[in-house]
Amino acid sequence: MNPVFCAVDTATLYNAKELVDSLTGEVGGFKLGLELFMAHGAAGYRTVAASGAPVFLDVKLHDIPNTVAGAVSSLLPLQPSFVTVHASGGKAMMRAAVDSAAKGGASRPKILAVTVLTSLDSADLEAVGQGRDTKEQVVRLARLARESGADGCVCSPEEIRPIREALGNDFILMVPGIRPSWAASNDQKRTMTPREALDAGATYLVIGRPITKAPQPVEAARRIAEELA
């Protein structure tokens, strides 16, 4: 399977569907985030997901365990392949999400725990009172996620190897902050090329603007696929 999940970060339903329709078969799946889901909800999700490609629903749930469990339950009819929760919500919250997802049976979404956002670095963590080295904090949260029953986590490229060393290979690593050598880094502070990330041990790669903002998105997706081949 193509490991690339294209990030569809737009609130415009027409643009999202047009992008997904054009890239289906060129990437492994699509990440739908808060912009689209908050603007159009389940109906908008179904419109975009009609292509049948795997969907990573990146809603980053973070609330008390009962509320998160209810939210995951509400998402089950959509049958996303992955749903995110914040690892910083704690073990009980992540366990509640996992237990709720299990009710979806064979079509259940895999629960991925967001560790530290790729827009943050150690100075940012210090500023919000989490006075830890970024890699140390990510590994700590990844370990907590695994203990909670989560299927994997979301981490930056820099934390792939430390997590693999700590948790082994049977834990999904969904990795944003992927930037081909020919693309701008934008607001991502901890980046890596697609080939480097896969070689380090990433399971899936989330790539947005290098594809979606390219003059020819399909050609950009194909260029990335060729670099990974």
C-alpha atoms as an extended CHARMM CRD file, in Angstrom:
* protein
*
       229  EXT
         1         1  MET       CA              0.0000000000        0.0000000000        0.0000000000  PROA      1               0.0000000000
         2         2  ASN       CA              1.0990000000        3.5340000000       -0.7570000000  PROA      2               0.0000000000
         3         3  PRO       CA              1.9580000000        4.9300000000        2.7220000000  PROA      3               0.0000000000
         4         4  VAL       CA              1.0390000000        8.5280000000        1.8760000000  PROA      4               0.0000000000
         5         5  PHE       CA             -2.0810000000       10.0670000000        3.3960000000  PROA      5               0.0000000000
         6         6  CYS       CA             -2.7550000000       13.3820000000        1.6880000000  PROA      6               0.0000000000
         7         7  ALA       CA             -3.8940000000       16.0680000000        4.1360000000  PROA      7               0.0000000000
         8         8  VAL       CA             -7.0730000000       17.6900000000        2.8530000000  PROA      8               0.0000000000
         9         9  ASP       CA             -6.9580000000       20.8320000000        4.9720000000  PROA      9               0.0000000000
        10        10  THR       CA             -9.7710000000       22.9660000000        3.6300000000  PROA      10              0.0000000000
        11        11  ALA       CA            -13.2460000000       23.9580000000        4.7800000000  PROA      11              0.0000000000
        12        12  THR       CA            -14.5490000000       24.1490000000        1.2130000000  PROA      12              0.0000000000
        13        13  LEU       CA            -16.4180000000       20.9540000000        0.3950000000  PROA      13              0.0000000000
        14        14  TYR       CA            -16.1970000000       21.3570000000       -3.3770000000  PROA      14              0.0000000000
        15        15  ASN       CA            -12.4260000000       21.8380000000       -3.2630000000  PROA      15              0.0000000000
        16        16  ALA       CA            -12.0010000000       18.8900000000       -0.9070000000  PROA      16              0.0000000000
        17        17  LYS       CA            -14.0130000000       16.5340000000       -3.0830000000  PROA      17              0.0000000000
        18        18  GLU       CA            -12.2940000000       17.7110000000       -6.2640000000  PROA      18              0.0000000000
        19        19  LEU       CA             -8.8810000000       17.1110000000       -4.6880000000  PROA      19              0.0000000000
        20        20  VAL       CA             -9.8190000000       13.6770000000       -3.3450000000  PROA      20              0.0000000000
        21        21  ASP       CA            -11.3610000000       12.5960000000       -6.6330000000  PROA      21              0.0000000000
        22        22  SER       CA             -8.2540000000       13.6460000000       -8.5620000000  PROA      22              0.0000000000
        23        23  LEU       CA             -5.8040000000       11.9900000000       -6.1530000000  PROA      23              0.0000000000
        24        24  THR       CA             -7.6230000000        8.7250000000       -5.4730000000  PROA      24              0.0000000000
        25        25  GLY       CA             -5.2840000000        5.9820000000       -6.6250000000  PROA      25              0.0000000000
        26        26  GLU       CA             -2.2830000000        8.3260000000       -6.5280000000  PROA      26              0.0000000000
        27        27  VAL       CA             -1.9740000000        8.2910000000       -2.7150000000  PROA      27              0.0000000000
        28        28  GLY       CA             -2.7740000000        5.6690000000       -0.0950000000  PROA      28              0.0000000000
        29        29  GLY       CA             -5.5330000000        7.6210000000        1.6110000000  PROA      29              0.0000000000
        30        30  PHE       CA             -6.6420000000       11.0040000000        2.8710000000  PROA      30              0.0000000000
        31        31  LYS       CA             -6.4450000000       12.9020000000        6.1280000000  PROA      31              0.0000000000
        32        32  LEU       CA             -9.5790000000       14.8970000000        6.8090000000  PROA      32              0.0000000000
        33        33  GLY       CA             -9.1480000000       17.4080000000        9.6010000000  PROA      33              0.0000000000
        34        34  LEU       CA            -11.0500000000       19.8550000000       11.7130000000  PROA      34              0.0000000000
        35        35  GLU       CA            -11.5460000000       22.4750000000        9.0010000000  PROA      35              0.0000000000
        36        36  LEU       CA            -13.7360000000       20.2600000000        6.8560000000  PROA      36              0.0000000000
        37        37  PHE       CA            -15.4120000000       18.3380000000        9.6600000000  PROA      37              0.0000000000
        38        38  MET       CA            -16.3630000000       21.4300000000       11.6360000000  PROA      38              0.0000000000
        39        39  ALA       CA            -17.7590000000       23.1050000000        8.5180000000  PROA      39              0.0000000000
        40        40  HSD       CA            -19.7170000000       20.1760000000        7.0640000000  PROA      40              0.0000000000
        41        41  GLY       CA            -19.9280000000       17.4330000000        9.6620000000  PROA      41              0.0000000000
        42        42  ALA       CA            -20.8150000000       13.8430000000        8.8710000000  PROA      42              0.0000000000
        43        43  ALA       CA            -22.5880000000       14.7220000000        5.6230000000  PROA      43              0.0000000000
        44        44  GLY       CA            -19.5080000000       16.4850000000        4.2990000000  PROA      44              0.0000000000
        45        45  TYR       CA            -17.3300000000       13.5920000000        5.3990000000  PROA      45              0.0000000000
        46        46  ARG       CA            -19.4950000000       11.1170000000        3.4820000000  PROA      46              0.0000000000
        47        47  THR       CA            -19.3250000000       13.2880000000        0.3650000000  PROA      47              0.0000000000
        48        48  VAL       CA            -15.5420000000       13.3940000000        0.4030000000  PROA      48              0.0000000000
        49        49  ALA       CA            -15.0810000000        9.7800000000        1.5010000000  PROA      49              0.0000000000
        50        50  ALA       CA            -17.3040000000        8.4510000000       -1.2870000000  PROA      50              0.0000000000
        51        51  SER       CA            -14.1890000000        7.6550000000       -3.3260000000  PROA      51              0.0000000000
        52        52  GLY       CA            -13.6630000000        4.6260000000       -1.0880000000  PROA      52              0.0000000000
        53        53  ALA       CA            -10.0650000000        5.4590000000       -0.2030000000  PROA      53              0.0000000000
        54        54  PRO       CA             -8.9630000000        4.9760000000        3.4310000000  PROA      54              0.0000000000
        55        55  VAL       CA             -9.6470000000        8.0240000000        5.5940000000  PROA      55              0.0000000000
        56        56  PHE       CA             -7.6390000000        9.2560000000        8.5430000000  PROA      56              0.0000000000
        57        57  LEU       CA            -10.1150000000       11.3960000000       10.5180000000  PROA      57              0.0000000000
        58        58  ASP       CA             -7.8940000000       13.7710000000       12.4530000000  PROA      58              0.0000000000
        59        59  VAL       CA            -10.2720000000       15.2960000000       15.0070000000  PROA      59              0.0000000000
        60        60  LYS       CA             -7.8280000000       15.1860000000       17.9590000000  PROA      60              0.0000000000
        61        61  LEU       CA            -10.4140000000       14.3860000000       20.6270000000  PROA      61              0.0000000000
        62        62  HSD       CA             -9.5230000000       15.6420000000       24.1020000000  PROA      62              0.0000000000
        63        63  ASP       CA            -12.1410000000       15.6430000000       26.8650000000  PROA      63              0.0000000000
        64        64  ILE       CA            -13.2820000000       13.5790000000       29.8320000000  PROA      64              0.0000000000
        65        65  PRO       CA            -13.3490000000        9.8140000000       29.1200000000  PROA      65              0.0000000000
        66        66  ASN       CA            -17.1300000000        9.5250000000       28.8770000000  PROA      66              0.0000000000
        67        67  THR       CA            -17.3820000000       12.3640000000       26.3700000000  PROA      67              0.0000000000
        68        68  VAL       CA            -14.5620000000       11.0040000000       24.2050000000  PROA      68              0.0000000000
        69        69  ALA       CA            -16.1240000000        7.5360000000       24.2700000000  PROA      69              0.0000000000
        70        70  GLY       CA            -19.4040000000        9.0490000000       23.0860000000  PROA      70              0.0000000000
        71        71  ALA       CA            -17.6720000000       11.0120000000       20.3560000000  PROA      71              0.0000000000
        72        72  VAL       CA            -15.9000000000        7.9140000000       19.0240000000  PROA      72              0.0000000000
        73        73  SER       CA            -19.1790000000        6.0070000000       19.1120000000  PROA      73              0.0000000000
        74        74  SER       CA            -20.8020000000        8.7790000000       17.0620000000  PROA      74              0.0000000000
        75        75  LEU       CA            -18.0630000000        8.4410000000       14.4430000000  PROA      75              0.0000000000
        76        76  LEU       CA            -18.4090000000        4.6720000000       13.9770000000  PROA      76              0.0000000000
        77        77  PRO       CA            -21.0820000000        4.8810000000       11.2340000000  PROA      77              0.0000000000
        78        78  LEU       CA            -18.6270000000        6.8450000000        9.0980000000  PROA      78              0.0000000000
        79        79  GLN       CA            -16.1270000000        3.9520000000        9.2090000000  PROA      79              0.0000000000
        80        80  PRO       CA            -12.9070000000        5.9840000000        9.1260000000  PROA      80              0.0000000000
        81        81  SER       CA             -9.7360000000        3.9290000000        9.1050000000  PROA      81              0.0000000000
        82        82  PHE       CA             -8.1310000000        6.0500000000       11.8400000000  PROA      82              0.0000000000
        83        83  VAL       CA             -9.3240000000        8.5130000000       14.4860000000  PROA      83              0.0000000000
        84        84  THR       CA             -7.0800000000       10.6650000000       16.6580000000  PROA      84              0.0000000000
        85        85  VAL       CA             -7.2390000000       11.5420000000       20.3350000000  PROA      85              0.0000000000
        86        86  HSD       CA             -4.7470000000       13.6070000000       22.3440000000  PROA      86              0.0000000000
        87        87  ALA       CA             -2.4120000000       11.4370000000       24.4050000000  PROA      87              0.0000000000
        88        88  SER       CA             -2.2340000000       14.2570000000       26.9420000000  PROA      88              0.0000000000
        89        89  GLY       CA             -5.8650000000       13.4890000000       27.7800000000  PROA      89              0.0000000000
        90        90  GLY       CA             -4.5410000000       10.6050000000       29.8600000000  PROA      90              0.0000000000
        91        91  LYS       CA             -4.7550000000        6.8560000000       30.0950000000  PROA      91              0.0000000000
        92        92  ALA       CA             -8.4280000000        6.6230000000       31.0990000000  PROA      92              0.0000000000
        93        93  MET       CA             -9.4950000000        8.8500000000       28.2220000000  PROA      93              0.0000000000
        94        94  MET       CA             -7.5010000000        6.8870000000       25.6490000000  PROA      94              0.0000000000
        95        95  ARG       CA             -8.8040000000        3.5800000000       27.0100000000  PROA      95              0.0000000000
        96        96  ALA       CA            -12.3610000000        4.9040000000       26.7200000000  PROA      96              0.0000000000
        97        97  ALA       CA            -11.7290000000        5.7720000000       23.0800000000  PROA      97              0.0000000000
        98        98  VAL       CA            -10.2490000000        2.3330000000       22.3760000000  PROA      98              0.0000000000
        99        99  ASP       CA            -13.1520000000        0.5240000000       24.0640000000  PROA      99              0.0000000000
       100       100  SER       CA            -15.6930000000        2.6030000000       22.1760000000  PROA      100             0.0000000000
       101       101  ALA       CA            -13.9380000000        2.0020000000       18.8460000000  PROA      101             0.0000000000
       102       102  ALA       CA            -14.0020000000       -1.7590000000       19.4870000000  PROA      102             0.0000000000
       103       103  LYS       CA            -17.7960000000       -1.6590000000       19.2140000000  PROA      103             0.0000000000
       104       104  GLY       CA            -17.3180000000       -1.0870000000       15.4980000000  PROA      104             0.0000000000
       105       105  GLY       CA            -16.1640000000       -4.6940000000       15.0990000000  PROA      105             0.0000000000
       106       106  ALA       CA            -14.1480000000       -5.5780000000       12.0230000000  PROA      106             0.0000000000
       107       107  SER       CA            -14.6670000000       -2.1090000000       10.5450000000  PROA      107             0.0000000000
       108       108  ARG       CA            -13.6050000000       -0.3080000000       13.7110000000  PROA      108             0.0000000000
       109       109  PRO       CA            -11.3170000000        2.7000000000       13.3790000000  PROA      109             0.0000000000
       110       110  LYS       CA             -7.8280000000        2.3960000000       14.7410000000  PROA      110             0.0000000000
       111       111  ILE       CA             -7.1660000000        4.8530000000       17.5530000000  PROA      111             0.0000000000
       112       112  LEU       CA             -4.0530000000        6.9740000000       17.1680000000  PROA      112             0.0000000000
       113       113  ALA       CA             -2.7760000000        9.1610000000       19.9880000000  PROA      113             0.0000000000
       114       114  VAL       CA             -1.4020000000       12.5890000000       19.1340000000  PROA      114             0.0000000000
       115       115  THR       CA              1.8250000000       13.0940000000       21.0990000000  PROA      115             0.0000000000
       116       116  VAL       CA              3.3700000000       16.5460000000       20.5510000000  PROA      116             0.0000000000
       117       117  LEU       CA              2.1830000000       18.6600000000       17.6200000000  PROA      117             0.0000000000
       118       118  THR       CA              4.7720000000       19.0830000000       14.8780000000  PROA      118             0.0000000000
       119       119  SER       CA              4.4520000000       22.8690000000       15.1580000000  PROA      119             0.0000000000
       120       120  LEU       CA              5.9370000000       22.7090000000       18.6900000000  PROA      120             0.0000000000
       121       121  ASP       CA              9.5130000000       22.3610000000       19.8770000000  PROA      121             0.0000000000
       122       122  SER       CA             11.1400000000       22.1370000000       23.3180000000  PROA      122             0.0000000000
       123       123  ALA       CA             10.8990000000       25.8940000000       23.8620000000  PROA      123             0.0000000000
       124       124  ASP       CA              7.1600000000       25.7530000000       23.1830000000  PROA      124             0.0000000000
       125       125  LEU       CA              6.7330000000       22.8950000000       25.6660000000  PROA      125             0.0000000000
       126       126  GLU       CA              8.6300000000       24.9010000000       28.2730000000  PROA      126             0.0000000000
       127       127  ALA       CA              6.3550000000       27.8840000000       27.6560000000  PROA      127             0.0000000000
       128       128  VAL       CA              3.2140000000       25.8470000000       28.4310000000  PROA      128             0.0000000000
       129       129  GLY       CA              4.6990000000       24.2500000000       31.5280000000  PROA      129             0.0000000000
       130       130  GLN       CA              5.8060000000       20.9340000000       30.0390000000  PROA      130             0.0000000000
       131       131  GLY       CA              9.4860000000       21.3920000000       30.7580000000  PROA      131             0.0000000000
       132       132  ARG       CA             10.7060000000       18.3530000000       28.8770000000  PROA      132             0.0000000000
       133       133  ASP       CA             12.8340000000       17.6560000000       25.8710000000  PROA      133             0.0000000000
       134       134  THR       CA             10.4730000000       17.1520000000       22.9310000000  PROA      134             0.0000000000
       135       135  LYS       CA             11.6660000000       13.6340000000       22.1380000000  PROA      135             0.0000000000
       136       136  GLU       CA             11.4340000000       12.5950000000       25.7860000000  PROA      136             0.0000000000
       137       137  GLN       CA              7.8690000000       13.9000000000       26.0300000000  PROA      137             0.0000000000
       138       138  VAL       CA              6.8240000000       12.2100000000       22.7900000000  PROA      138             0.0000000000
       139       139  VAL       CA              8.2000000000        8.8190000000       23.8540000000  PROA      139             0.0000000000
       140       140  ARG       CA              6.5650000000        9.1870000000       27.2640000000  PROA      140             0.0000000000
       141       141  LEU       CA              3.1670000000        9.8790000000       25.6760000000  PROA      141             0.0000000000
       142       142  ALA       CA              3.6210000000        7.1370000000       23.0620000000  PROA      142             0.0000000000
       143       143  ARG       CA              4.3370000000        4.6030000000       25.8050000000  PROA      143             0.0000000000
       144       144  LEU       CA              1.2450000000        5.7650000000       27.7070000000  PROA      144             0.0000000000
       145       145  ALA       CA             -0.8220000000        5.4110000000       24.5440000000  PROA      145             0.0000000000
       146       146  ARG       CA              0.3270000000        1.8460000000       24.0270000000  PROA      146             0.0000000000
       147       147  GLU       CA             -0.4340000000        0.9850000000       27.6500000000  PROA      147             0.0000000000
       148       148  SER       CA             -3.9230000000        2.3940000000       27.0500000000  PROA      148             0.0000000000
       149       149  GLY       CA             -4.5350000000        0.0440000000       24.1290000000  PROA      149             0.0000000000
       150       150  ALA       CA             -4.1510000000        2.5910000000       21.3320000000  PROA      150             0.0000000000
       151       151  ASP       CA             -3.1430000000        1.1840000000       17.9490000000  PROA      151             0.0000000000
       152       152  GLY       CA             -0.4610000000        3.7690000000       17.3750000000  PROA      152             0.0000000000
       153       153  CYS       CA              0.4460000000        7.4010000000       17.6800000000  PROA      153             0.0000000000
       154       154  VAL       CA              1.0890000000       10.5480000000       15.7140000000  PROA      154             0.0000000000
       155       155  CYS       CA              4.6270000000       11.8730000000       16.0250000000  PROA      155             0.0000000000
       156       156  SER       CA              7.0640000000       14.0450000000       14.1410000000  PROA      156             0.0000000000
       157       157  PRO       CA              9.8030000000       12.4740000000       12.0090000000  PROA      157             0.0000000000
       158       158  GLU       CA             12.4060000000       13.1900000000       14.6680000000  PROA      158             0.0000000000
       159       159  GLU       CA             10.7020000000       10.8760000000       17.1480000000  PROA      159             0.0000000000
       160       160  ILE       CA             10.3000000000        7.8550000000       14.8600000000  PROA      160             0.0000000000
       161       161  ARG       CA             13.5240000000        6.1210000000       15.8750000000  PROA      161             0.0000000000
       162       162  PRO       CA             13.2100000000        6.8430000000       19.6370000000  PROA      162             0.0000000000
       163       163  ILE       CA              9.6670000000        5.4260000000       19.6370000000  PROA      163             0.0000000000
       164       164  ARG       CA             10.7090000000        2.3470000000       17.6610000000  PROA      164             0.0000000000
       165       165  GLU       CA             13.5680000000        1.7650000000       20.0920000000  PROA      165             0.0000000000
       166       166  ALA       CA             11.2180000000        2.0940000000       23.0670000000  PROA      166             0.0000000000
       167       167  LEU       CA              8.1180000000        0.3070000000       21.7390000000  PROA      167             0.0000000000
       168       168  GLY       CA              9.1860000000       -1.9520000000       18.8850000000  PROA      168             0.0000000000
       169       169  ASN       CA              7.7790000000       -2.3080000000       15.3990000000  PROA      169             0.0000000000
       170       170  ASP       CA              4.1720000000       -3.3950000000       16.0110000000  PROA      170             0.0000000000
       171       171  PHE       CA              2.8890000000        0.1030000000       16.7990000000  PROA      171             0.0000000000
       172       172  ILE       CA              1.5030000000        2.3490000000       14.0620000000  PROA      172             0.0000000000
       173       173  LEU       CA              3.3990000000        5.5830000000       13.5330000000  PROA      173             0.0000000000
       174       174  MET       CA              1.4140000000        8.1460000000       11.5500000000  PROA      174             0.0000000000
       175       175  VAL       CA              3.9360000000       10.8500000000       10.7470000000  PROA      175             0.0000000000
       176       176  PRO       CA              3.1390000000       14.4220000000        9.6520000000  PROA      176             0.0000000000
       177       177  GLY       CA              5.8130000000       17.0450000000        9.0800000000  PROA      177             0.0000000000
       178       178  ILE       CA              6.9110000000       15.2720000000        5.8990000000  PROA      178             0.0000000000
       179       179  ARG       CA              8.4980000000       17.5830000000        3.3870000000  PROA      179             0.0000000000
       180       180  PRO       CA             10.1090000000       16.4470000000        0.1250000000  PROA      180             0.0000000000
       181       181  SER       CA             13.4840000000       18.0860000000       -0.4810000000  PROA      181             0.0000000000
       182       182  TRP       CA             11.8780000000       20.2630000000       -3.1600000000  PROA      182             0.0000000000
       183       183  ALA       CA              9.0870000000       21.6070000000       -0.8860000000  PROA      183             0.0000000000
       184       184  ALA       CA              8.9930000000       24.4440000000        1.6670000000  PROA      184             0.0000000000
       185       185  SER       CA              8.8610000000       23.5240000000        5.3770000000  PROA      185             0.0000000000
       186       186  ASN       CA              6.1400000000       26.1330000000        6.1230000000  PROA      186             0.0000000000
       187       187  ASP       CA              5.1720000000       26.1080000000        9.8350000000  PROA      187             0.0000000000
       188       188  GLN       CA              6.4950000000       22.6240000000       10.5600000000  PROA      188             0.0000000000
       189       189  LYS       CA              9.5100000000       22.6760000000       12.8760000000  PROA      189             0.0000000000
       190       190  ARG       CA             10.4360000000       18.9730000000       12.9210000000  PROA      190             0.0000000000
       191       191  THR       CA             10.5200000000       17.6970000000        9.3540000000  PROA      191             0.0000000000
       192       192  MET       CA             12.0030000000       14.9080000000        7.2190000000  PROA      192             0.0000000000
       193       193  THR       CA             11.7810000000       13.7720000000        3.5990000000  PROA      193             0.0000000000
       194       194  PRO       CA              9.3840000000       10.9120000000        2.7450000000  PROA      194             0.0000000000
       195       195  ARG       CA             12.1850000000        8.4350000000        2.0460000000  PROA      195             0.0000000000
       196       196  GLU       CA             14.0360000000        9.3370000000        5.2440000000  PROA      196             0.0000000000
       197       197  ALA       CA             10.8720000000        8.9060000000        7.3300000000  PROA      197             0.0000000000
       198       198  LEU       CA             10.0820000000        5.4680000000        5.9110000000  PROA      198             0.0000000000
       199       199  ASP       CA             13.6530000000        4.3300000000        6.3900000000  PROA      199             0.0000000000
       200       200  ALA       CA             13.4960000000        5.5120000000       10.0080000000  PROA      200             0.0000000000
       201       201  GLY       CA             10.4290000000        3.3430000000       10.6630000000  PROA      201             0.0000000000
       202       202  ALA       CA              7.3200000000        5.4000000000        9.8710000000  PROA      202             0.0000000000
       203       203  THR       CA              4.2010000000        3.3930000000        9.0050000000  PROA      203             0.0000000000
       204       204  TYR       CA              2.2760000000        6.1580000000        7.2330000000  PROA      204             0.0000000000
       205       205  LEU       CA              3.2460000000        9.6180000000        5.9890000000  PROA      205             0.0000000000
       206       206  VAL       CA              0.9270000000       12.6280000000        6.1840000000  PROA      206             0.0000000000
       207       207  ILE       CA              1.7130000000       15.0700000000        3.3800000000  PROA      207             0.0000000000
       208       208  GLY       CA             -0.3900000000       18.1540000000        2.7440000000  PROA      208             0.0000000000
       209       209  ARG       CA              0.8300000000       21.3470000000        1.1500000000  PROA      209             0.0000000000
       210       210  PRO       CA              3.6460000000       19.8100000000       -0.9530000000  PROA      210             0.0000000000
       211       211  ILE       CA              0.8320000000       18.0330000000       -2.8040000000  PROA      211             0.0000000000
       212       212  THR       CA             -2.2640000000       20.1920000000       -2.3580000000  PROA      212             0.0000000000
       213       213  LYS       CA             -0.5670000000       23.5440000000       -3.0450000000  PROA      213             0.0000000000
       214       214  ALA       CA              1.4980000000       22.2730000000       -5.9510000000  PROA      214             0.0000000000
       215       215  PRO       CA              0.6000000000       23.6560000000       -9.4080000000  PROA      215             0.0000000000
       216       216  GLN       CA             -0.1820000000       20.0550000000      -10.4000000000  PROA      216             0.0000000000
       217       217  PRO       CA             -1.1680000000       18.0310000000       -7.2830000000  PROA      217             0.0000000000
       218       218  VAL       CA             -1.3450000000       14.7360000000       -9.1610000000  PROA      218             0.0000000000
       219       219  GLU       CA              2.1540000000       15.2000000000      -10.5410000000  PROA      219             0.0000000000
       220       220  ALA       CA              3.4530000000       16.0980000000       -7.0690000000  PROA      220             0.0000000000
       221       221  ALA       CA              1.8820000000       12.9350000000       -5.6090000000  PROA      221             0.0000000000
       222       222  ARG       CA              3.4270000000       10.8470000000       -8.3750000000  PROA      222             0.0000000000
       223       223  ARG       CA              6.8220000000       12.4470000000       -7.8140000000  PROA      223             0.0000000000
       224       224  ILE       CA              6.6670000000       11.5020000000       -4.1260000000  PROA      224             0.0000000000
       225       225  ALA       CA              5.5830000000        7.9440000000       -4.9890000000  PROA      225             0.0000000000
       226       226  GLU       CA              8.5450000000        7.6170000000       -7.3660000000  PROA      226             0.0000000000
       227       227  GLU       CA             10.9160000000        8.7790000000       -4.6400000000  PROA      227             0.0000000000
       228       228  LEU       CA              9.5090000000        6.1120000000       -2.3170000000  PROA      228             0.0000000000
       229       229  ALA       CA              9.6480000000        3.3080000000       -4.8690000000  PROA      229             0.0000000000
